[in-house]
Amino acid sequence: MRVRGLVLAAGVVAAGLVGVPGSAQAAAAPVCRFGVPAKLTISSPDQLVTFGWGSSCPKTAFEANWRGRADGVDGSSYDVNCTWGYPNCAITVNAAYPGHSMSWNPMGYATDAKGRKVADLRSASSIAKYGAAVKLTATRQGTKTTLTARPTYYSAKSKGFVRHHGRVLFQSKDPGSSVWKDLGYIVPNSAGAASYSITTNRSRAYRAYVASSATVWYAYSPNVTK
């Protein structure tokens, strides 16, 4: 009986060792995020954007891979290989399905120079659109100020900036104020110019704005004071 009791007691002790706090366990791998900018602007042919993996990636990370897919585009695919050095990653923005949100998903995990896992990868998202620009000029005669805006946007077909067809919003700001006030919307004419006149006896700052579309980002003109 004594022997059996000792055996049972030993069994209880042995069982109690399982899961004891402080026992060796595998440490969780660091997290490595894809550092692609959320907003990408296309303003030149074959435009290249470079970036890093993200601040959370360990210094030992040598290689990692992500695959981008465009939302709503069947069969879309864009593989990005990030390697050691600076910059780590690069994307040709023109090829990133302009106007569509891109979901960048991990392919495997980040490895060191010897191919050993050093971090888990995390996904990211971005959207690329064509850039826009607005040139604004102002002339004043007496109390009448005439504003003329010429909005443009980058065209992949023309490989340059072309006439923008979107409405132009003219705004003004009083001296010493930080608030911009809407003056009105004007559709550009066939020559690509939109004009707005205001009667005032005081100097103001003016700017012009075009809104974003499905494939083109919004843009403000530089401020003009008259």
N, C-alpha and C positions, 0 to 999 in steps of 0.2 A: 504493500500500500504506500509505503514511504517512497519507493522508487517511482510508482505511478504518479504520485503527487508532485514529485520533483520534475517529472517529464511534462506534466500539464503546466506547471509553473513556468518552466523554460519556454513552453510553447506560447504562453501569454506574453512573456517578455519579448520573444522574437517577433510576435505579431505587432506589438506596440512600437517596434522600431520602424515599421513601414510608414512612410510619410511624415517622419519626425521633422519639425521645422529645422532648417539649416542643412538638410541633406542635399547632396549635389543635384541640381536640375539644370537643363539646357537654358541658357540665357536667350532672351528674345533678340532677334536680329534688328539692327537699326533700320530705320525707314528712309528710303531715298525717293524723293519726289522729282517728277519731270518738271524742269524749270521754264517751259515754254511760256512766253508772254500771252496773256489772255486775249489781248487785242493786237492784231497784226495789220499793218498798213502796206499796201502795194503802191509804190510810187515810181518804180523804174523796172526795166526789163530784167528778168531772172534775178530778182532781188533776194539776197541772202541775209538771213537773220541768225546770229549766233548767240548762244546762251549756255549757262551751266546746268548741272543737275538739280541744284537747289542746296540751300545751306544745311539741310538735315543729312545729306549724304556723307558717309565717312570718308576720311582722307585716303583710305586704302582702296577706295573704289577705282577700278581701272576700266571696266566696260559694262555697259547696260544698253538694253534695246527696248524701244517702244514702237507700237504700231498705231498709226492714226487712221480713223475711219470717219468719213463725212456723214453727218446725220441726214438721212433721206436720200442718199446716193448709193444705190446697190452696187456692190463690187468695188467700192472705193477703198483704196489702201495706200498708205504712205509709211514706209518703215524708216526709223531714225536710229542710227547707231551712235551712241555716245561713248567716247573713249577718254583716256587719261590725258591731261594737259588742259590748256586754255586757248580757245573756248572748248568746252566738252562736246557740245552739240550744235548742229546747224540745220536750218530748214530753208528751202527755196520757197518763199512765200507764195509766188505765183502758182505753184503746184499744189497748194494746200486748199483746193476747192473753195475759191472765193465765194462769200455769201452763205456758206454752210458752216455750222458749228462742227468742230473737229473734236472727237474723243480720242485721246491718246492713252492706250492701254499697255501695261507692262508685258514684255515677252521674257518670261523667266525671272531672273534676279540679277542684282549687281554682283560682279565678281572682281577679285583682285588680279594682280598681274600673273598669278599662277592658276587662275581659273577657279579659285575657291570662293564660295558665297560669302559676301560681307554685308549685304543689306537686302531687305525686301523692297520691291518697287511699288510705287503708287501712281495712279492715273492722273490725268490733267485734261483740261479742255481749252480750246482757243477758237477764235473766229478771225478770218482774214477778209478784208474788204479793200476796195480801191480808195486811194486817198483823194481828197478834194481840196481846193484852194479858192479863195475869193480875194480879188483885188478891188479896193475901194478908193475912189477919188471924190473930192468935194470942191465945189466952186461956190463963191458967195458974191452976190451983187446986192448991195444995200441990206435989206432985211431978208432976202430970199437966198436960201442955201439949197443947192442941188447936189444930191448924192448919186453917184453912178457906180454900180457894182458889176464886175464881170466874173461870174463863178465858173470854175472848171473842175474836171475830175480826170483821173488817170485812166486811159483806155488801153487794155491789153492788145487790142486789135491795131490801134494806131501807134502803140508803144510811146505814148506821150500824153500830155494833158490836152483835153478837148473841151468844147463848149458844154456846160452843164445846163440841163433843161429844168431843173427844180426851182421852185419859188424861192425868192430871196426875202429874208426878213431884215428890215432896217431898224436899228436901235439907236437911242441917244442916251447920254448921261450928262447930268448937270455938273458944273464945276464943284468940287468938294464932295460929291456924292459917290457912293459905291454901287448905286442901283441903276441898272440898265432898263430903259423903258422902250416898249415896242412902239414903232411908228406905223408900220404897215408892211404887207407882203406885196411883192411885185414879181410877175413872171417875166423872165428875160425875153427880149425881142429876137427876131431872126438873126441879128448880129451878135447875140449872146450877151447883151447889156440890159441891165435893169436899173431904172432911174426913179428917184423919189425926191420931191421938193418939199421944203418946210420953210415957213415964214417965222422968223425969230429975230429979236434984237439983241441976243446975247450969244456968246461963243459956247459951243458944246462939243463933247466928244461923240463920235459916231462910229458905228461898226455895222457890218453886214454878216448874215448867217444863212447857211443852207443846211437843211436837215439831212439826217442819214436816210438811206434807202436800203433795199435788200442787199445791195452789193457795193454801196459807196458810203464811206464814213461822213459824218457832219464836218463842217468847217466854219471858222470865224475869220473875218478879215482882220488885218492889223487896224488898230484904232486910228482915226483921223480927226483932228480938231479944227473946227472952223467957226 
